[in-house]
Amino acid sequence: MLSFLDTGHTIPRALYSITAPVGAGFSGSAMSETFEDVTNLALRLEELRAEHRDLDVAISQLSDTPPEDELLIRRLKKRKLMLKDRIALIERMLEPDEPA
């Protein structure tokens, strides 16, 4: 954990690189439905959900303090929305609407 804003609050290690691409290492085009692919997607989904929860905690802690760094809060919220979109995409890939 990293202390921020000299307030005693901490940012989870997963949030150090806010600007890292959300889908790094993930390609959703023409993916075959093999066991490994599904397993990899499920693992990636859990990682994204954990990062989303960490962002929620960090944003909550930052919001409780005076707005010394509104830019950081905006970046965290934007990252959280991107994660939410990626989570929804992977969930749709793992559980399609139509039966095969």
N, C-alpha and C positions, 0 to 999 in steps of 0.2 A: 504494500500500500504506500502511496505517496501523499505527503501532507500538502495541502494547498491553501493559499490565501492567508497563511499564518493564523488560521482559525481553529486548528486542531482537527479539522475534517480531513478525510483521506479519500483518494480516488483509487479504485481498484486497479490492479496492474493491467488488466485488459483494456483500460481506457487511456493508457499512456499515448498511444498513437491514434488519435481521433481521426486523422486524415487517411488512414489505411482504407483501401477499397473494401466494401462490404463483402463482395463475393470473390475475394482473392483466392485463386486456385480452383475456382468452380466454373464449369462450363455447362450451361443448361441446354445447348443445342444438340439435337439428335442423340440423346443419351439412351443407350440400350437398357432395358429393364433386367439387369442381372442382379444376383444377390449382393455382389460387392457394391454396385451402384446404389442400391437401396440402403445398404448398411452405411455407406459413406454419406448419403443424404441425411439419414437419421442422425448420425454423429454430428454433422454440420448443423443440423437443426437444433440439437441440444446446445451446441456451442453458441449459436446465435441467440437462443433464448436466455442463456446465462449472461451473455454480454448485455442483452436488453434489460435484464433485471438489475445488473450492476449500474447501467446508465440511469435507470429509474431512481436508484438509491442516491447516486451522485447528484442528479438534478434536484432531488428533494432536499439534500443537505445544502446545496448551493443556494437554493431558493429560500432557505430559512435564515441565511445570512444577508447582510446588506449587499445590494447588487454592485459589488466592486468590479466584477468581470462579467458583464452582460453578454459579451461576445462568446465567452466560454460556455455559458448556459445555452445560448442559441446554437452553438456548434454541437453540443451534447444532444439537444433536442432534435436537431436535424439528423444526427447519426442514429438516434433512437427510432425516428420515423423510417429511415432507410432500412434499419434492421427489421422493423415490423413488416415492411413490404417484402423483404427477402424471406422472412419466416413464412409469410402467407404463400409465397410462390413455391417454396419447398413443400409446404403442407399440401398444396394442390397437386404437386408432382407425386407425392407419396400416396395420396388418397384422391384419385381422380373422381369427377362427378359421375361419369358413366362407367358401368361395369364393362370389363374387357371381354 
